[in-house]
Amino acid sequence: MDSQRRRISSGLGGLLFWGDNSTSSEDSHVEQLLDRVNNGVLAEDRRSAVTELQQVVAESSSAQLAFGAMGLPVLLSVLKEERDDTEIIRGALETLVSAITPIEAVMGQKNELRPASMNADLLSRESESISLLLSLLSEDDFYVRYYTLQLLTALLTHSPNRLQEAILSIPHGIIRLMDMLMDREVIRNEALLLLTYLTREAEEIQKIVVFEGAFEKIFSIIKEEGGSDGGVVVQDCIDLLNNLIRNNASNQMLLKETIGFEPLISILKLHRGSAYNFTQQKTINLLHALETVDLLLIGGPEGEPTKDANRLSNQTSFAQKKILDHLLMLGVESQWAPVSVRCRALTCIGNLVIRNPQNRDALASKLVGEEHHSEPALNAILRIILRTSVSQEFVAANYVFKCFCEKNTDGQAILASTMTETNSGTNGNLQDDGSLSFGSMLLQALVTTKGGNLELCSRACSVLSHILRDNVHCKERVLQVKLDEPVPSLGSPEPLLHRLVKYLAFAVSLNGRDKNQSSTNGLGDSSYIQPIILQLFVTWLADCSNAVSCFLDSPTHLTYLLELVSSHHVGVFVRGLASLVLAECALNNSSSDSGRDAFAVVDAISQKIGLTSYFAHFDELQKAFDSHFPTLVPNKPPIRSSSASMLDIEEVENDGLDQMQDNPILVAVLDPLFINFAKKLESEIREKVVDIYSNTKNKAVAVPSDLEQRDGEIDRDYIKRLKSFVEKQCQDMQDLLARNATLAEELLRTSGSEALEAAAMKSSSGRDKVHSEALRRELQEATRQLEILKAQKVKIEEEASYYQNAAGKLESDLKSLSDAYNSLEQDNFRLESEATSLRKGGNVFHPDVETIRAEARDEAQKEAEAELNDLLVCLGQEQSKVEKLSTRLVELGEDVDRLLEGIGDEAGLPDDDDDDEEESGSTVN
């Protein structure tokens, strides 16, 4: 049967690989070796054939190709049937490993077949191959277990899903692999690497591995290897740990409840003796450990119902273990640490304090540095923002302030309260001897323009925007900050907001003079300076009418913004963000002064820019957001081979720092929260423009009574007042006509039929709104009248029903009277007839009335006597009952006379009444 299967496989291999029956000498040699292995008589000859086959397959791709379908059944048969021959089992396993391990391709052969992948695919498709390999893990021979693990790892790299399904379908398959972690060091390391690959995507395997005590074994190995100072095995352990807790809230909770976070935090501890010794492998180990902390602080995947609760619980547990001290040591105090470690540690600090009041307070009160040279941690992080030369470190430190200030009104107020008046006469230099407060340092950075470089100012603007976001009190507080000029000026001290507008104009002018900077896509070496300043303006003016009023105090500010939006020499982000600032000048404008109110701002936009062009900038900004800031893809877990090449180390070194492709600072500052706010602002300004163009500038409505002549008002004053009113109405009409003319021009400038129709709809929206308002009022009046008529109708119907019922009753009474009258007429006619007949007859019988009365009286007396006799019988019976009851009551000790007292009087009342009735009856008789 084996020979028949081999012939079929040989034919299939020839059909797939060569297309004809010709073979090379090497292919023939592989076939001969396989024949010796399968049909050899002497065991030693078969072992030597396997050894020679392994060497040929390991050195030649064509030999791997020839081995393919022919060799796999032969060697699997050896593994199944020759379990007692350890040496041939070793050779077969090593040969299989060589057959599925790629050989470096020669230049110019990139499009050739990949025999190693094809062999791995064929081997993984064998129904019993994985079960057979897992059974070999129970063998006593070291090399058998070692080569088996290597073979499974190689198969997993080629066909991960198929191998995961196969291992899950085998009873106790994962348990056998977990047992290998307790084996000798070399086998343990191979098993660790295999489990790392297995748990990367398979959630079911993750659950089984955790249930088998993976957490305890992982940290036990890390401790044996020396923690962060250990080798690549520590990296593999942390990789496996990250696979188990990534987007898995239940495993995170199990880790916290079983062994806690203390073993993880111990990896981050820096010993003073080795604090300056950051080897390449130690850097990788620390980065992976910080990634573990980050995964736990995130709490789980997006959309998970328990994510926030799990995040808060993990934050609390980490804070109790004093992890903030170790993160500050790595991210703030250890400036000799690699920049990637510092950035990752700062990111962890941000995730530790976000939406956690206790941890925010802990960070605000934390001091860093030596005992005699300590300073607040927030001051040190601000200094990193202002001084670092690495953009990724600025982004990470800026993220700390973003998380600290998010929904933290008290923290924002404390930071804003430190910003007091400052002397700007520092020659544009940042003077920091370590004794400056947070606000003083921030203010100095805001007004520093050393050498015409505004980078320091823009970074400080980014921090200030976090302090002001969604906090009107802080906006009002910072608005009061005045800058003293070195030379006394004629006016009042300059507000900080006005100074920043000057710096914006200076930055734009510098960018325009630099021919090497990009002016088309908004990106460049310092292209983030203008967008960051504008982003601060957008944040500051949001929902703060006083800030808008301060901004418009200088007429040149509005003019400059209009020119900036119209300019073709600035980037998309600058034009779009300047459009947002203009929108807030109209939306949050509470001024009633002519030339500074919302009407004036919208009119200026319409005249200087054009509404169509203005709204087009919002569309350009949204497209720029979508193109430059795509949704960030989560970091893929780093992949390494057993040799850990230098290329992989470099990838880990930059892990998390190379996601931001265009400009990392711009991506960090214009975060999703700000982008969503910009979308909301666009819809609001569109509605505001429609509202402004739908109403007159003077919203006061003349009441008809006000137009009447007042008491004591002479005719001349009355005519003068009416004339003034008419002039004001004419002026409003002229304003509306001017606006309509502007909209008509916008309509003509809009190209394309669809755009023309859209512009026509926009230009006529105001008129339609006025007409609809009039129709609405008419409809309300008609509805009111209809309700009144309905009420009257109901009342009339009720009255008609009442009168109808009364008429029916009267008709019924009339009919009754008519019937009674007819009856009387008939009786009268009958009586007259009887009287007539009596007159005509002479002898008429007259009854004896007295005799009839006597008879009736006797009969009634007889009946009364009979009833009296019956009553006396009943009374006798009742008397006997009373006597019996009295006797019984006496026996029971009751006073019968007291109980019967008053009963006779009450009983006599009806008798008197009866007597009266009898007397009255006899009288009647």
HUPE-V834321 format. One record per residue. N is the residue number from 0. PSI is psi in whole degrees, 0 to 359 (none if undefined). Layout:
N&PSI  N&PSI
//
This chain:
0&320  1&320  2&321  3&316  4&323  5&322  6&321  7&316  8&321  9&317  10&319  11&319  12&317  13&323  14&322  15&319  16&327  17&328  18&353  19&184  20&0  21&142  22&152  23&172  24&326  25&320  26&321  27&323  28&318  29&320  30&322  31&319  32&320  33&324  34&321  35&320  36&321  37&322  38&6  39&147  40&316  41&136  42&323  43&322  44&321  45&321  46&316  47&325  48&320  49&318  50&316  51&322  52&321  53&320  54&319  55&315  56&326  57&339  58&346  59&129  60&324  61&326  62&322  63&320  64&319  65&329  66&309  67&245  68&338  69&317  70&330  71&313  72&324  73&311  74&326  75&325  76&322  77&315  78&332  79&323  80&344  81&41  82&337  83&338  84&92  85&322  86&317  87&330  88&316  89&311  90&320  91&316  92&317  93&324  94&319  95&321  96&317  97&327  98&334  99&10  100&121  101&143  102&137  103&128  104&148  105&148  106&137  107&1  108&32  109&334  110&6  111&166  112&153  113&92  114&326  115&316  116&321  117&319  118&320  119&322  120&317  121&319  122&320  123&338  124&343  125&128  126&325  127&4  128&315  129&318  130&321  131&318  132&319  133&328  134&333  135&343  136&342  137&0  138&153  139&335  140&132  141&313  142&330  143&313  144&321  145&310  146&329  147&315  148&320  149&320  150&317  151&321  152&317  153&319  154&323  155&326  156&333  157&317  158&73  159&315  160&316  161&319  162&322  163&316  164&320  165&317  166&322  167&329  168&349  169&124  170&133  171&21  172&312  173&326  174&321  175&320  176&321  177&327  178&333  179&341  180&342  181&6  182&189  183&161  184&314  185&314  186&321  187&317  188&320  189&319  190&323  191&316  192&320  193&316  194&327  195&316  196&320  197&323  198&7  199&321  200&341  201&107  202&323  203&319  204&322  205&316  206&317  207&318  208&317  209&320  210&332  211&15  212&36  213&321  214&314  215&317  216&322  217&309  218&335  219&318  220&318  221&319  222&320  223&325  224&354  225&19  226&220  227&339  228&358  229&183  230&209  231&340  232&322  233&320  234&315  235&321  236&315  237&326  238&315  239&318  240&317  241&323  242&325  243&333  244&352  245&121  246&32  247&92  248&325  249&318  250&325  251&318  252&322  253&321  254&317  255&323  256&340  257&294  258&350  259&184  260&357  261&316  262&326  263&317  264&328  265&333  266&329  267&350  268&131  269&123  270&138  271&327  272&330  273&18  274&328  275&359  276&89  277&91  278&171  279&316  280&324  281&321  282&316  283&317  284&318  285&321  286&318  287&322  288&320  289&327  290&322  291&315  292&317  293&317  294&321  295&326  296&332  297&322  298&343  299&181  300&158  301&140  302&353  303&127  304&327  305&12  306&310  307&318  308&319  309&321  310&313  311&321  312&317  313&321  314&316  315&317  316&318  317&318  318&323  319&333  320&10  321&39  322&337  323&324  324&317  325&323  326&321  327&325  328&317  329&320  330&334  331&308  332&326  333&78  334&349  335&352  336&152  337&148  338&326  339&322  340&317  341&317  342&317  343&322  344&319  345&321  346&320  347&323  348&317  349&314  350&337  351&327  352&349  353&127  354&35  355&99  356&319  357&316  358&327  359&317  360&322  361&318  362&320  363&330  364&359  365&139  366&145  367&160  368&180  369&167  370&318  371&355  372&38  373&159  374&161  375&145  376&322  377&324  378&318  379&320  380&322  381&322  382&325  383&316  384&318  385&336  386&339  387&148  388&2  389&122  390&324  391&326  392&322  393&317  394&315  395&317  396&322  397&327  398&328  399&314  400&326  401&313  402&324  403&322  404&349  405&118  406&39  407&74  408&324  409&315  410&319  411&318  412&322  413&316  414&319  415&329  416&339  417&353  418&99  419&181  420&141  421&155  422&115  423&3  424&59  425&20  426&27  427&15  428&146  429&113  430&109  431&108  432&13  433&355  434&358  435&146  436&171  437&312  438&321  439&317  440&319  441&319  442&319  443&320  444&326  445&330  446&11  447&127  448&50  449&124  450&22  451&10  452&120  453&13  454&319  455&317  456&317  457&323  458&320  459&325  460&324  461&318  462&317  463&325  464&325  465&323  466&327  467&345  468&126  469&32  470&95  471&324  472&316  473&324  474&317  475&322  476&312  477&334  478&336  479&353  480&125  481&147  482&121  483&130  484&147  485&328  486&129  487&131  488&170  489&324  490&190  491&165  492&147  493&130  494&153  495&322  496&319  497&321  498&321  499&329  500&320  501&318  502&325  503&313  504&322  505&318  506&320  507&320  508&321  509&319  510&325  511&330  512&340  513&107  514&341  515&345  516&150  517&135  518&10  519&329  520&1  521&10  522&155  523&188  524&318  525&29  526&350  527&352  528&307  529&315  530&325  531&318  532&317  533&324  534&324  535&317  536&317  537&317  538&319  539&316  540&348  541&122  542&30  543&95  544&330  545&323  546&320  547&317  548&318  549&320  550&321  551&0  552&327  553&116  554&335  555&337  556&313  557&319  558&318  559&319  560&320  561&318  562&323  563&319  564&326  565&345  566&142  567&4  568&5  569&166  570&175  571&318  572&322  573&314  574&317  575&316  576&324  577&325  578&323  579&321  580&317  581&320  582&318  583&331  584&333  585&321  586&319  587&29  588&117  589&9  590&146  591&4  592&138  593&134  594&350  595&356  596&180  597&325  598&316  599&321  600&313  601&321  602&319  603&319  604&316  605&321  606&319  607&326  608&316  609&130  610&323  611&314  612&323  613&312  614&337  615&330  616&328  617&319  618&319  619&320  620&319  621&319  622&322  623&320  624&315  625&326  626&319  627&334  628&67  629&163  630&125  631&130  632&133  633&148  634&131  635&143  636&138  637&144  638&136  639&153  640&179  641&343  642&346  643&75  644&160  645&328  646&318  647&324  648&319  649&324  650&322  651&324  652&324  653&15  654&124  655&353  656&348  657&17  658&325  659&99  660&308  661&299  662&109  663&326  664&317  665&321  666&323  667&321  668&313  669&72  670&173  671&326  672&317  673&322  674&317  675&323  676&322  677&320  678&317  679&320  680&323  681&313  682&325  683&320  684&328  685&316  686&323  687&318  688&316  689&319  690&319  691&318  692&354  693&354  694&159  695&162  696&322  697&107  698&358  699&128  700&130  701&124  702&135  703&324  704&330  705&338  706&349  707&157  708&132  709&163  710&130  711&357  712&127  713&162  714&323  715&316  716&323  717&316  718&322  719&319  720&319  721&321  722&318  723&319  724&316  725&319  726&319  727&320  728&321  729&321  730&318  731&321  732&321  733&321  734&316  735&320  736&320  737&319  738&317  739&322  740&321  741&316  742&325  743&320  744&319  745&322  746&318  747&328  748&345  749&127  750&154  751&144  752&320  753&317  754&323  755&316  756&320  757&317  758&321  759&319  760&320  761&316  762&329  763&0  764&324  765&312  766&317  767&322  768&320  769&314  770&317  771&327  772&318  773&316  774&324  775&318  776&318  777&320  778&319  779&317  780&317  781&321  782&319  783&315  784&320  785&321  786&320  787&315  788&321  789&318  790&318  791&321  792&316  793&319  794&317  795&320  796&322  797&317  798&317  799&319  800&320  801&312  802&328  803&318  804&320  805&318  806&321  807&320  808&317  809&321  810&320  811&317  812&319  813&321  814&320  815&317  816&321  817&316  818&317  819&319  820&317  821&320  822&319  823&321  824&318  825&316  826&319  827&319  828&320  829&316  830&320  831&322  832&317  833&317  834&321  835&316  836&326  837&324  838&324  839&323  840&136  841&310  842&115  843&138  844&130  845&117  846&153  847&105  848&319  849&321  850&318  851&322  852&319  853&318  854&317  855&323  856&317  857&318  858&320  859&323  860&321  861&315  862&323  863&320  864&320  865&318  866&324  867&320  868&315  869&320  870&320  871&322  872&316  873&320  874&323  875&317  876&317  877&326  878&320  879&322  880&319  881&319  882&317  883&316  884&324  885&318  886&318  887&323  888&324  889&319  890&326  891&357  892&18  893&150  894&104  895&321  896&321  897&325  898&325  899&0  900&127  901&349  902&324  903&319  904&316  905&321  906&337  907&339  908&313  909&328  910&318  911&319  912&321  913&320  914&319  915&318  916&321  917&319  918&317  919&325  920&319  921&325  922&319  923&318  924&none
//
